[in-house]
Amino acid sequence: MKNYVKENYRSYINPSVGRLLEFMGMDHVEVRGEGMYLYDSVGKEYIDCLGGYGTFAFGHRHPRIVNAVKRQLDELPLSGKVFLSRALSNAARHLAMITPQGLRYSFWCNSGTEAVEGALKTARLATRRERFVAMKGGFHGKTFGALSVSGRDLYRIPFAPMLDEIIHIPFGDIDALESVLDETVAGVIVEPIQGEGGVVVPPYGYLREIRALCDRCGALMIADEVQTGMGRTGRAFAVEREDVVPDILVLAKALGGGVMPCGAFIATEDVWRPYFDHPFLHTSTFGGNPLACVAADMAMTVLIEEGLAENAANMGEYLLKRLQGLMAEYPDLIRDVRGRGLLIGMELSSEGHAGLMMSELIKRGVIVAYTLNNPTIIRLEPPLIIQRKEVDMVIDRLGDALLQMKKYGI
Ligand SMILES: Cc1ncc(COP(=O)(O)O)c(C=O)c1O
């Protein structure tokens, strides 16, 4: 059968995408997802260890989330935007209940980058200051504001000039932060663990020190938990590990339960105050739509009731230990393994090795990908529902792939 999907990509999306995926052995057509697994058009089963870059924390099509969305679909999929929305009110309340105490008012949107845009605007509004401090290697999305605070030139330079008044400093370096922070800074945006930067875990205490420095100069702390939030690192939110309450917390990806696109940012009452007088300063037609909100509401219920953060902590520890075993066996191929919970990075000895590892794993029915800002790192972000049996399967196939790479003489 002619692969018309590939043809459509070539003719109507971008010829390079199809070619690149073909080169990497990833030009399969996805047709179905269920729990830990993704299936292609020829019926091949893949363990999804990428999980849509962190979106499928609950697995594919979690039944409780799918049912909540189906019920809403039959009633009112999108909001008329004139009356009150029950779905939005429930999701906003629920988010305030499960996020660190003090975070209360939220704005709902459709993606991570939109949530970051809203957080940056809100920080300027609340502080009446202009500048932002962001981290080298950080990733916050690809709209102008989010791209401006992201930390990789490759994605920024072709679209320059970016937003003015952004200072990029090394991630994890508290002295660097102290040296640039003053009363002109509106906010410091930081991922608790850099995801796309290559799963970079900062020293313990780093978030607390950022909190203290921000308090000292009146800058807002913006925690971007688009990737680390919703149980991924073994806590509902990664800032909880250091008992830190940011002024603004940014979420997306898993927030929509792996069923709907959904983003949000939630802030303290102090930060939100300017919106009390001007509630329509920041708005979105589709943001906070009922389908996304019931998905998020149910996703939060599932996260807590099904103990997924705890499972992420346990399975993450086990996976990391097994990966360390492989690293000891193949020290010339694997340079490092690191991470927290089920946000795990495996550093290969070169970009080429990482690419080859990806295609060897795809052949063996395991989906992984490298991190956007650091292509030597293969990330493993399986659904938080993963069990030991599946971790063992992944490790077996990884071992097989490494053996094959050795045979190639790599
Ligand atoms: C930490 C972080 N922030 C923001 C984003 C942007 O999210 P989106 O792709 O939904 O715009 C991402 C995406 O990978 C991310 O990892």
The ligand as an ORCA input file, in Angstrom:
! r2SCAN-3c Opt
* xyz 0 1
  C       9.813     23.199     30.623
  C       9.024     23.484     29.392
  N       8.365     24.653     29.295
  C       7.622     24.953     28.214
  C       7.512     24.071     27.152
  C       6.690     24.440     25.958
  O       5.525     23.683     25.926
  P       4.693     23.552     24.566
  O       5.487     22.713     23.630
  O       3.393     22.925     24.995
  O       4.477     24.935     24.044
  C       8.174     22.840     27.215
  C       8.093     21.892     26.101
  O       8.829     20.950     25.975
  C       8.951     22.542     28.359
  O       9.613     21.387     28.473
*
